[in-house]
Amino acid sequence: MERNQMGTSTESKATEHSEQITNELIRVFRSFHRLNWRQKPNPDGKFSEMQVLMCIKRGAMKTQDKPGMKISVISRLLRVTSPTVTQLVNGMEASGLVQRNADPDDRRAVRISLTAEGERIADKVIADFMNRMAGLAQYLGEQDSLELIRILTKSFEYFDELNESDRTGDEQQC
């Protein structure tokens, strides 16, 4: 083991440096949590409901041949369980934001689509979100924005692989 003039090992310095970096990453991730930006009071509804509205809106823009989306597709895209989405949709349907429609290709299936009010709110939420992201891009500048995208994408891939390896064989097949 290599020792410097003070008698500390290089390995120990590397470990200490690695712990400092790990602690800094934890601090930064926690600071995002403390911002509580996801849970800001929204006069239009809960954050989770807004995610569902945006998901349906984006899905409708991509597949205009069939109205709405199946709950299973929404749950897969949002990475939550179907019962979670079903509960959200029940509340959103009662609030007049979404409606259930029979699937023209499968009588057993139901597709969820936006009502006029759901459409209005989804458009507003998407516009607000785009404005926030444009503000961040402007604040960071082009080079830092591209670097942030690269780093966050790489971070997502790391955690996604970690989650994938934690799943059982049955879960991986779904």
C-alpha positions as CSV (number, residue, x, y, z in Angstrom):
1,M,0.0,0.0,0.0
2,E,1.4,3.4,-1.0
3,R,1.8,6.0,1.8
4,N,2.3,9.7,1.5
5,Q,4.5,11.9,3.6
6,M,1.8,12.2,6.4
7,G,1.6,8.4,6.6
8,T,-1.9,8.1,5.2
9,S,-2.5,5.6,2.5
10,T,-3.6,6.6,-1.0
11,E,-6.4,4.0,-0.7
12,S,-7.7,5.7,2.4
13,K,-7.7,9.1,0.7
14,A,-9.5,7.7,-2.3
15,T,-12.1,6.1,0.1
16,E,-12.5,9.4,1.9
17,H,-12.9,11.3,-1.4
18,S,-15.5,8.8,-2.6
19,E,-17.5,9.2,0.6
20,Q,-17.4,13.0,0.2
21,I,-18.7,12.7,-3.3
22,T,-21.4,10.2,-2.2
23,N,-22.5,12.5,0.7
24,E,-22.6,15.5,-1.7
25,L,-24.8,13.5,-4.1
26,I,-27.1,12.6,-1.2
27,R,-27.2,16.3,-0.1
28,V,-28.2,17.5,-3.6
29,F,-30.9,14.8,-4.1
30,R,-32.3,15.7,-0.6
31,S,-32.3,19.4,-1.5
32,F,-34.6,18.6,-4.4
33,H,-36.8,16.7,-2.1
34,R,-36.9,19.6,0.3
35,L,-37.9,21.9,-2.5
36,N,-41.1,19.9,-2.5
37,W,-41.7,21.2,-6.1
38,R,-43.9,18.2,-6.9
39,Q,-46.3,18.8,-4.1
40,K,-46.9,22.5,-4.6
41,P,-50.6,23.3,-4.1
42,N,-52.2,23.1,-7.5
43,P,-55.6,24.7,-7.8
44,D,-56.3,22.2,-10.7
45,G,-55.7,19.0,-8.7
46,K,-53.0,16.8,-7.2
47,F,-49.6,16.2,-8.7
48,S,-50.4,12.6,-9.5
49,E,-53.6,13.6,-11.3
50,M,-51.8,16.1,-13.3
51,Q,-49.3,13.4,-14.3
52,V,-52.2,11.2,-15.5
53,L,-53.7,14.1,-17.5
54,M,-50.4,14.8,-19.2
55,C,-49.9,11.2,-19.9
56,I,-53.3,10.8,-21.6
57,K,-52.8,14.1,-23.5
58,R,-49.4,13.0,-24.8
59,G,-50.8,9.6,-25.7
60,A,-53.7,11.1,-27.5
61,M,-51.3,13.3,-29.6
62,K,-49.3,10.2,-30.6
63,T,-52.2,7.8,-31.3
64,Q,-55.0,9.7,-32.9
65,D,-56.6,6.6,-34.4
66,K,-58.1,5.4,-31.0
67,P,-59.5,7.7,-28.4
68,G,-57.9,7.5,-24.9
69,M,-55.6,5.1,-23.3
70,K,-55.9,1.9,-21.4
71,I,-55.2,2.0,-17.6
72,S,-52.5,-0.6,-18.1
73,V,-50.7,1.6,-20.6
74,I,-51.0,4.7,-18.3
75,S,-49.7,2.7,-15.3
76,R,-46.7,1.3,-17.4
77,L,-45.8,4.8,-18.7
78,L,-46.0,6.3,-15.2
79,R,-44.3,3.3,-13.6
80,V,-47.1,2.8,-11.0
81,T,-49.5,0.0,-10.5
82,S,-52.8,-0.3,-12.3
83,P,-54.8,-0.1,-9.1
84,T,-53.1,3.2,-8.3
85,V,-54.1,4.6,-11.7
86,T,-57.6,3.2,-11.4
87,Q,-58.1,5.0,-8.1
88,L,-56.8,8.3,-9.6
89,V,-59.1,7.8,-12.7
90,N,-62.1,7.2,-10.4
91,G,-61.6,10.5,-8.7
92,M,-60.8,12.3,-11.9
93,E,-63.9,10.9,-13.5
94,A,-66.0,12.1,-10.6
95,S,-64.4,15.6,-11.0
96,G,-65.2,15.6,-14.7
97,L,-61.6,15.5,-16.0
98,V,-61.7,12.1,-17.7
99,Q,-64.2,9.7,-19.1
100,R,-64.3,6.0,-19.7
101,N,-65.0,4.7,-23.3
102,A,-65.4,1.2,-24.6
103,D,-62.4,0.0,-26.6
104,P,-63.7,-0.5,-30.2
105,D,-61.3,-3.4,-30.7
106,D,-61.8,-5.2,-27.3
107,R,-65.2,-5.1,-25.6
108,R,-63.6,-6.1,-22.3
109,A,-61.2,-3.1,-22.3
110,V,-61.9,0.5,-21.4
111,R,-60.0,3.5,-22.6
112,I,-59.6,6.7,-20.6
113,S,-59.9,10.0,-22.4
114,L,-59.9,13.6,-21.4
115,T,-63.1,15.6,-21.1
116,A,-63.1,19.2,-22.4
117,E,-62.2,20.4,-18.8
118,G,-59.5,17.7,-18.5
119,E,-58.1,18.9,-21.9
120,R,-58.0,22.5,-20.7
121,I,-56.2,21.6,-17.5
122,A,-53.8,19.3,-19.2
123,D,-52.9,22.1,-21.7
124,K,-52.3,24.5,-18.8
125,V,-50.2,22.1,-16.8
126,I,-48.1,21.2,-19.9
127,A,-47.6,24.9,-20.7
128,D,-46.6,25.6,-17.1
129,F,-44.2,22.7,-17.1
130,M,-42.6,23.7,-20.4
131,N,-42.2,27.3,-19.1
132,R,-40.4,26.0,-16.0
133,M,-38.1,23.8,-18.1
134,A,-37.4,26.7,-20.5
135,G,-36.6,28.9,-17.6
136,L,-34.2,26.3,-16.2
137,A,-32.5,25.9,-19.7
138,Q,-32.2,29.7,-19.9
139,Y,-30.8,29.9,-16.4
140,L,-28.2,27.2,-17.0
141,G,-27.3,28.1,-20.6
142,E,-27.0,25.7,-23.5
143,Q,-23.8,24.0,-22.5
144,D,-24.8,23.3,-18.9
145,S,-28.3,22.3,-20.0
146,L,-26.9,19.7,-22.4
147,E,-24.5,18.5,-19.7
148,L,-27.3,18.2,-17.2
149,I,-29.4,16.2,-19.7
150,R,-26.4,13.9,-20.3
151,I,-25.8,13.4,-16.5
152,L,-29.4,12.9,-15.6
153,T,-29.9,10.4,-18.4
154,K,-26.9,8.5,-17.3
155,S,-28.2,8.6,-13.7
156,F,-31.6,7.4,-14.7
157,E,-30.0,4.5,-16.6
158,Y,-28.0,3.5,-13.5
159,F,-31.0,3.5,-11.2
160,D,-33.1,1.8,-13.8
161,E,-30.6,-1.0,-14.2
162,L,-30.3,-1.3,-10.4
163,N,-34.1,-1.6,-10.1
164,E,-34.1,-4.1,-13.0
165,S,-31.6,-6.3,-11.2
166,D,-33.8,-6.1,-8.0
167,R,-36.9,-7.4,-9.7
168,T,-37.8,-11.1,-9.6
169,G,-38.0,-13.2,-12.8
170,D,-41.9,-12.8,-12.8
171,E,-41.7,-9.0,-12.5
172,Q,-39.1,-8.8,-15.3
173,Q,-41.4,-10.6,-17.8
174,C,-44.3,-8.2,-17.3
